[in-house]
Amino acid sequence: MDYKPLPIGIDNFEMLITRGYYYVDKTMFIKDLLDKKGLVNLFTRPRRFGKTLNMSILQYFFEDARDDNGKKIDNKYLFDGLNIMQIGERYLAHRGQYPVINLSLKSGKQPDFEMARDSLIDEIQQEFQRHKYIIKSSSLDAYQIEKFENLRTGKAPKVEYAKSLEFLSQCLQKYFGKKAVILIDEYDVPLEHSFLEGFYHEMIGFIRSLFESALKTNASLEFAVITGCLRISKESIFTGMNNLEIISILNKNYDEYFGFTEQEVEKICTDYHVEKHYDTIKEWYNGYIFGNANVYNPWSVVRYIKDLKADENQFPSSYWANTSSNSIVRSLIDIADEDTKGEIEAIIEGKILIKPVHEDITYDEVYETMDNLWNFMFFTGYFRKVREWMDDETKQVFMELTVPNEEVKYIFRRKVLSWFDQKVKQKDRSRLFQAVVDCDASAVEEEIAEMLLETISFNDAYESFYHGFLAGILSGMKGYIVKSNREGGHGRSDLFISPVTRRKAAFVVEFKIAGSIRELEAKAQEAIQQIKDRMYIKELYDNGYEVVHKYGIAFFGKDCQVVFEE
């Protein structure tokens, strides 16, 4: 049976339809926009949840598109058979009736302000180029034509681009006799990147000027839609913009249009005959709450179903891990105190965190408090809201947060834990290495305990955590090779530490997990006994090492005990 190709990374609506990709119909988003009549609408959703595709849908629906010669392009065929075409002339009367300015800011990720601003200016130039047909008409006067051409070709002073969207909408209104629809996608990408690179305030100034002229004082604006991951406070770029309607993941409006609903995922599974994998898809990619809607991660669902069609035994994967913005999340590791580490451990174990809600933070406020960082992670897709309430006394809104699904839990287990491990490895471990070689069990214990405080652990994966932790901190010993889970005489030792020269002593390391502090010493001795009983040292003897020492290490949470035996 032939299946429609799945749209991996396809966010252009015209390409998706004309090339026959599978499409989950979100066109009723158009109806809600027309019904609610918001003048400037800001939608914040996590990355890869369909924002750019929805913006493309809006462009193709509302735009009175023209070719380079001004000839009208009818896009009606793109919507044939879709839901929006079934709801009556009241809504269809808006199709193809407006000039549209569609601008993406996602290219503003450059190492300095000049390059980032120039990249955004290039995007603006391309939008002028797309509408260059209007200069061939008699609608514009000589001054407007000259200014239009200078902005289109890059000859205009850079300062003029800060107000260029307002000017373009004025020109389009003169040509069409109708006000313009303005679409701005990924508005916060240059803000986040400029914050990380150190030129946030310069970028704020440029974006604020661009938005104020286009969205606040623009008499040629019909309505605008803006998308991003994070709501930014009005004081930063939306100063005095009283016409702004903010629709975050907490808002009940438009809740089903970004991401897949349960019914939509069930239909995809049926259409591609992977119904038996539905429970796995739900466990891994469901769990987001947008408004009142229970939502799946659309990027990961589509990727997994595509992989299942190639191999029905394909295991689920964390497809979203490398596509979302991790820079600020990674910085959580750099500033995490003991309380924060404990909260990360709790969230990995599926426990609930209680945090106050701060929707309108700025990027330069993210690091002011850990609560701001937790809020950033919530609004960018790392947590789901269990419930929210307002404190009667303080009037502060609080949320219960938890990990939404196995995919995000995997990110915490693998990425966040690996970031902590990298931080530990950056520390000077020379004293630990020397203590191991000197057979100084108390110094080894002290160094391991200190490094345990720098990382996180989680109760349902202790054994694998400690194994990876020990292998990681012991790696890099000059003149030694650290091998994990090597086959010994009668089983598998945890670690071998083998010197390059056979003239030096080698070491076998075995660890145990204790159930309490009181069990630490007994468990460490048990590890030593296991090395002897199962003859783990035999392989090292067989490889020519004449002296082999034994370390037994027991762990309980962030505590450990080390026993040495020759």
C-alpha positions in Angstrom: 0.0 0.0 0.0 1.2 3.5 -0.9 1.3 6.0 1.9 1.6 9.8 1.7 5.1 10.9 2.6 5.4 12.3 6.1 6.4 16.0 6.3 9.7 15.9 8.2 10.8 19.5 8.4 8.3 20.8 5.8 6.9 24.1 7.1 5.8 25.6 3.8 2.1 25.0 3.3 2.2 25.3 -0.5 5.0 22.7 -0.7 3.3 20.4 1.7 0.0 20.4 -0.3 1.4 20.4 -3.9 3.9 17.6 -3.2 1.3 15.4 -1.5 2.6 15.2 2.0 0.4 14.0 4.9 -1.3 17.0 6.6 -3.1 17.1 9.9 -5.7 19.8 9.2 -5.2 22.9 11.4 -7.0 25.3 9.1 -9.8 26.1 11.6 -7.1 28.2 13.2 -8.1 30.7 10.5 -11.7 30.7 11.7 -10.7 31.4 15.3 -8.5 34.3 14.3 -11.4 35.9 12.3 -13.9 35.3 15.1 -11.7 36.7 17.9 -10.6 39.7 15.9 -7.3 40.3 17.9 -5.3 43.1 16.3 -1.9 41.9 17.4 -1.8 38.2 18.5 1.3 36.7 20.1 1.4 32.9 20.2 4.1 31.3 22.4 4.7 27.5 22.0 7.7 25.2 22.3 9.9 24.7 19.3 8.8 22.2 16.7 5.1 22.4 17.6 3.9 23.7 14.2 4.2 27.5 14.6 6.0 28.1 11.2 3.6 25.9 9.3 0.6 27.7 10.7 2.1 31.0 9.7 2.5 29.7 6.2 -1.1 28.6 6.2 -2.2 32.1 7.2 -0.1 33.6 4.4 -1.5 31.4 1.7 -5.1 31.9 2.9 -5.2 35.6 3.4 -2.8 36.8 0.7 -3.8 38.3 -2.6 -0.6 36.9 -4.1 1.1 38.3 -7.2 3.9 37.2 -9.4 6.8 39.5 -10.4 4.6 41.2 -13.0 1.7 41.8 -10.6 -0.5 39.0 -12.1 -2.7 37.5 -9.4 -2.0 34.0 -8.2 -5.0 32.0 -7.0 -4.2 29.8 -4.0 -7.6 28.5 -3.5 -6.7 25.0 -4.7 -4.4 24.6 -1.8 -7.3 24.5 0.6 -9.5 22.1 -1.4 -11.1 19.5 0.9 -9.8 21.1 4.1 -12.0 22.1 7.0 -11.8 25.8 6.5 -13.6 25.4 3.1 -16.6 23.8 4.7 -17.7 26.6 7.1 -19.4 29.1 4.9 -18.9 32.3 2.9 -18.6 34.5 6.0 -15.0 33.2 6.4 -14.2 32.3 2.8 -14.8 36.0 1.9 -11.5 36.8 3.5 -9.5 34.3 1.4 -7.0 36.1 -0.9 -8.2 39.6 0.1 -5.2 41.1 1.9 -1.6 41.9 1.2 0.6 39.9 3.6 4.0 40.6 5.0 5.6 37.4 6.2 8.9 37.8 8.1 10.9 35.1 10.0 13.4 36.3 12.5 15.0 32.8 13.1 18.1 33.8 11.0 19.1 36.3 13.7 21.5 33.9 15.3 24.9 35.5 14.6 28.0 36.0 16.9 27.7 39.8 17.1 25.0 42.5 16.8 26.1 43.8 13.3 25.9 40.4 11.8 22.6 39.5 13.5 21.0 42.8 12.5 22.3 42.5 8.9 20.9 39.0 8.7 17.5 40.3 9.8 17.8 43.2 7.3 18.4 40.6 4.6 15.2 38.9 5.5 13.4 42.2 5.3 14.9 42.9 1.9 13.6 39.5 0.7 10.1 40.5 1.7 10.5 43.8 -0.2 11.7 41.7 -3.2 8.7 39.5 -3.0 6.4 42.5 -3.3 8.5 44.4 -5.9 5.6 44.2 -8.4 4.0 47.2 -6.8 6.6 49.7 -8.0 5.5 48.9 -11.6 2.1 50.5 -10.9 1.1 54.1 -10.6 0.1 53.6 -6.9 3.4 54.9 -5.5 4.9 58.3 -6.0 8.5 58.8 -7.0 9.7 59.3 -3.4 8.1 56.0 -2.3 9.5 54.1 -5.3 13.0 55.3 -4.6 12.7 54.5 -0.9 11.2 51.1 -1.7 14.0 50.3 -4.1 16.7 51.3 -1.6 15.2 49.1 1.1 14.8 46.2 -1.4 18.4 46.4 -2.7 20.1 47.2 0.6 21.1 50.8 -0.3 19.0 52.3 2.5 20.7 53.4 5.7 20.5 50.5 8.3 18.5 52.7 10.6 15.6 52.9 8.1 15.1 49.1 8.3 13.8 49.5 11.9 10.7 51.2 10.5 10.6 49.3 7.1 7.7 47.0 7.9 5.4 50.0 8.5 6.6 51.6 5.2 6.0 48.3 3.3 2.5 48.0 4.7 1.7 51.6 3.7 2.9 50.9 0.2 0.9 47.7 0.0 -2.2 49.5 1.2 -1.8 52.1 -1.6 -1.4 49.3 -4.2 -4.3 47.0 -3.0 -6.5 49.6 -1.3 -6.5 47.2 1.8 -4.6 47.1 5.0 -1.8 44.5 5.4 -1.7 41.4 7.5 1.7 41.1 9.2 3.1 37.7 10.2 6.3 37.6 12.3 7.7 34.1 13.1 10.2 33.2 15.7 10.4 36.7 17.1 12.4 35.7 20.2 15.2 33.8 18.4 17.4 36.9 18.0 16.6 38.0 21.5 17.6 34.7 23.1 20.8 34.4 20.9 21.8 38.0 21.5 21.5 37.5 25.2 23.7 34.4 25.1 26.3 36.2 22.9 26.3 39.5 25.0 24.5 42.1 22.8 21.0 41.7 24.1 20.3 45.4 24.7 21.4 46.4 21.1 19.1 43.8 19.7 16.2 44.8 21.9 16.5 48.3 20.6 16.3 47.2 17.0 13.4 44.7 17.5 11.5 47.3 19.6 11.7 49.9 16.9 10.7 47.3 14.3 7.7 46.2 16.3 6.5 49.6 17.5 6.4 51.1 14.0 4.8 48.0 12.4 2.4 47.0 15.2 1.7 49.9 17.5 1.3 53.1 15.4 0.7 51.5 12.0 -2.6 52.8 10.4 -2.0 50.3 7.5 -2.2 47.2 9.7 -5.2 44.9 9.3 -4.0 42.5 12.0 -0.8 40.7 13.0 0.3 37.3 14.2 3.6 36.8 16.0 5.0 33.5 17.2 7.8 32.5 19.5 8.7 30.2 22.3 8.7 32.6 25.2 6.5 35.5 26.2 8.7 38.6 26.7 7.5 41.3 29.0 5.8 44.3 27.4 8.4 46.6 28.9 11.2 45.0 26.7 9.9 45.2 23.2 6.1 45.7 23.4 6.2 49.0 25.3 2.8 50.6 25.4 1.3 48.1 23.0 -2.2 47.9 24.4 -3.5 46.1 21.3 -1.4 43.0 22.1 -3.2 39.7 22.7 -0.9 37.1 24.3 -1.8 33.5 23.8 0.6 31.3 25.8 0.3 27.6 26.6 -1.7 28.6 29.7 -4.4 30.3 27.5 -7.6 28.5 26.8 -7.9 30.0 23.3 -6.4 28.3 20.2 -5.3 25.4 22.4 -5.6 22.6 19.8 -3.8 24.3 16.9 -0.2 23.8 17.9 0.7 20.1 18.3 -1.4 17.0 17.7 -4.5 16.1 19.7 -5.2 12.6 20.8 -7.8 12.1 18.0 -5.3 13.3 15.4 -2.6 10.9 16.6 -5.0 8.0 16.6 -5.9 8.8 13.0 -2.3 9.0 11.9 -1.6 5.6 13.5 -4.6 4.2 11.7 -3.7 5.8 8.4 -0.2 4.3 8.6 -1.2 1.0 10.2 0.9 1.4 13.3 -2.0 1.1 15.8 -0.2 -1.4 17.9 2.4 1.2 18.7 -0.1 3.8 19.8 0.5 3.2 23.5 4.2 3.7 23.0 3.7 6.9 21.1 1.4 8.1 23.9 3.9 7.2 26.6 6.8 8.9 24.8 5.3 12.0 23.1 2.0 12.9 24.8 1.5 14.8 28.0 1.6 18.5 27.1 -1.3 20.6 28.4 -2.0 23.7 26.2 -5.0 25.5 27.7 -7.5 22.7 28.0 -6.1 20.6 25.3 -4.0 17.4 25.8 -1.3 17.7 23.1 1.4 15.4 21.6 4.7 16.6 20.3 4.1 16.7 16.5 7.7 16.6 15.4 8.5 13.5 17.4 5.2 11.7 16.5 5.9 12.1 12.8 9.5 11.1 13.0 8.7 8.0 15.0 5.9 6.9 12.6 8.2 7.4 9.7 10.9 5.2 11.3 8.2 2.6 12.1 7.3 2.3 8.5 10.9 1.5 7.7 11.3 -0.9 10.6 8.2 -2.0 12.6 10.5 -3.0 15.5 12.0 0.5 15.8 12.5 1.7 19.4 11.2 5.2 20.3 13.7 7.9 20.4 14.1 11.5 21.8 13.8 13.2 18.4 13.1 16.6 20.0 16.2 16.6 22.1 18.5 18.1 19.5 15.9 20.5 17.9 14.8 22.6 20.9 16.8 25.4 22.4 19.0 24.0 25.1 21.4 26.9 25.7 19.6 28.5 28.7 18.5 25.1 30.0 22.2 24.0 30.0 23.0 27.1 32.0 20.8 25.6 34.7 23.7 23.2 35.4 26.2 26.0 35.8 24.3 27.8 38.6 22.4 24.9 40.2 22.7 24.9 44.0 21.9 21.9 46.1 18.2 22.6 46.2 18.1 22.8 42.4 20.0 19.6 42.0 17.5 17.9 44.4 14.6 19.3 42.3 16.1 18.0 39.1 16.5 14.6 40.7 12.9 14.7 41.9 11.6 15.7 38.5 13.5 12.8 36.8 11.9 10.4 39.3 8.4 11.7 38.2 7.8 13.8 41.3 5.9 17.1 41.3 7.5 20.5 41.7 5.6 23.6 42.9 6.6 26.8 41.3 5.2 30.4 41.0 4.2 31.4 37.5 6.2 34.2 35.8 5.0 34.7 32.3 6.4 38.1 31.4 10.1 37.8 32.1 12.9 39.1 30.0 15.9 37.2 28.9 18.2 39.2 31.2 15.9 38.3 34.1 16.2 34.5 33.4 19.1 34.1 35.7 17.9 36.4 38.5 16.1 33.6 40.3 15.9 29.8 39.8 12.1 30.2 39.6 12.6 32.2 36.4 14.7 29.4 34.9 12.0 26.8 35.9 9.4 29.0 34.2 11.6 29.3 31.1 11.8 25.5 30.9 8.0 25.2 31.4 7.1 27.5 28.6 9.6 26.0 26.3 8.3 22.4 26.7 10.2 20.7 29.4 7.4 20.4 31.9 3.6 19.9 31.9 1.2 21.7 34.2 -0.6 19.3 36.6 -2.7 22.1 38.1 -2.5 25.8 39.0 -4.0 28.0 41.7 -3.8 31.4 43.2 -2.6 31.9 46.8 -5.3 33.8 48.6 -2.9 35.9 50.6 -0.2 36.9 48.1 -2.4 36.6 45.0 0.6 34.8 43.4 -0.3 32.0 40.9 1.4 28.7 41.5 1.7 25.6 39.3 2.4 21.9 40.0 4.9 20.8 37.3 6.1 17.4 36.2 7.9 15.8 33.2 5.3 15.4 30.4 6.6 12.1 28.9 9.4 9.6 28.4 11.0 11.7 25.7 11.6 14.7 28.0 12.5 12.3 30.8 15.2 10.9 28.5 16.5 14.4 27.9 16.9 14.9 31.6 18.5 11.5 32.1 20.9 11.7 29.3 21.5 15.4 28.3 21.1 17.1 31.7 23.0 14.3 33.5 25.8 14.4 30.8 26.1 18.2 31.3 26.6 17.7 35.0 29.2 15.1 34.2 31.0 17.4 31.9 31.0 20.0 34.6 32.5 17.5 37.1 35.2 16.5 34.5 36.3 20.1 34.2 37.4 20.0 37.8 41.0 19.1 38.8 41.0 15.3 39.4 44.7 14.9 39.8 44.4 14.3 43.6 41.8 11.6 42.9 44.1 9.9 40.4 47.1 10.1 42.7 45.0 8.7 45.6 44.0 5.7 43.5 47.6 4.9 42.5 48.8 5.5 46.1 46.2 3.0 47.4 44.8 5.8 49.7 41.3 4.7 50.3 40.3 7.6 52.5 41.6 10.2 50.0 39.7 8.3 47.2 36.6 8.4 49.3 36.9 12.1 50.0 37.5 13.0 46.4 34.6 10.9 45.1 32.2 12.3 47.7 33.2 15.9 46.8 32.5 15.2 43.1 29.2 13.5 43.9 28.0 16.8 45.3 28.6 18.4 41.9 26.2 16.1 40.0 22.7 14.6 40.2 21.4 11.1 40.6 18.1 9.4 40.5 16.7 6.6 42.5 15.4 4.4 39.8 18.7 4.2 37.9 21.3 4.2 40.6 23.3 1.4 39.4 23.8 2.7 35.9 24.3 6.2 37.2 27.1 5.2 39.6 28.8 3.1 36.9 28.8 5.9 34.4 29.9 8.4 37.1 32.9 6.3 38.3 34.0 5.5 34.7 33.8 9.2 33.9 35.7 10.7 36.8 38.4 8.0 36.6 39.0 8.4 32.9 41.9 10.5 31.9 44.4 9.0 34.3 47.8 9.6 32.6 49.5 6.3 31.9 46.4 4.2 32.7 43.5 2.7 30.7 40.0 2.6 32.4 37.7 -0.2 31.1 34.2 -0.8 32.3 32.2 -4.1 32.4 35.1 -6.3 31.2 34.6 -10.0 31.3 36.5 -11.5 34.2 37.0 -15.1 35.4 33.4 -15.7 36.5 31.4 -12.6 35.7 31.7 -8.9 35.0 33.8 -6.5 37.1 32.6 -2.9 37.2 35.9 -1.3 36.3 39.5 -2.2 35.5 42.2 0.4 35.9 45.2 -0.9 33.9 48.6 0.8 33.7 50.2 0.9 30.3 53.4 -0.6 31.8 53.1 -4.0 33.5 55.7 -2.9 36.1 53.0 -0.9 37.9 50.0 -2.2 39.9 46.6 -2.6 38.2 43.2 -2.2 40.0 39.8 -3.8 40.0 36.9 -1.6 41.1 33.6 -3.0 42.2 30.7 -1.0 43.7 27.5 -1.7 45.5 24.4 0.3 46.4 23.6 0.5 50.1 20.1 0.9 51.5 21.2 3.2 54.2 24.2 5.0 55.6 24.7 2.2 58.1 25.1 -0.3 55.3 27.9 1.5 53.5 30.9 -0.3 55.1 29.3 -3.8 54.8 28.4 -3.2 51.2 32.0 -2.0 50.4 33.4 -5.1 52.0 30.8 -7.2 50.0 32.2 -5.6 46.8 35.7 -6.7 47.8 34.5 -10.2 48.5 32.8 -10.4 45.2 36.0 -9.5 43.4 37.7 -12.4 45.1 34.8 -14.9 44.8 34.3 -14.3 41.1 38.0 -14.0 40.3 37.7 -10.7 38.5 41.5 -10.2 38.8 42.2 -13.3 36.6 42.0 -11.3 33.3 44.6 -8.8 34.5 46.9 -11.6 35.7 46.4 -13.3 32.3 47.4 -10.0 30.6 50.8 -10.0 32.4 50.1 -7.8 35.5 51.8 -9.2 38.5 50.3 -6.8 41.1 46.6 -6.3 41.1 44.8 -4.3 43.9 41.1 -4.2 44.8 38.7 -1.3 45.6 35.3 -1.9 46.9 33.0 1.2 46.9 29.5 1.5 48.3 27.1 4.3 47.6 24.1 5.7 49.3 22.8 8.9 47.6 25.6 11.4 47.7 27.6 9.4 50.3 30.1 6.7 49.7 32.6 4.5 51.4 35.8 3.1 49.9 37.6 0.0 51.0 41.0 -1.0 49.7 42.7 -4.5 49.7 46.0 -5.5 48.2 
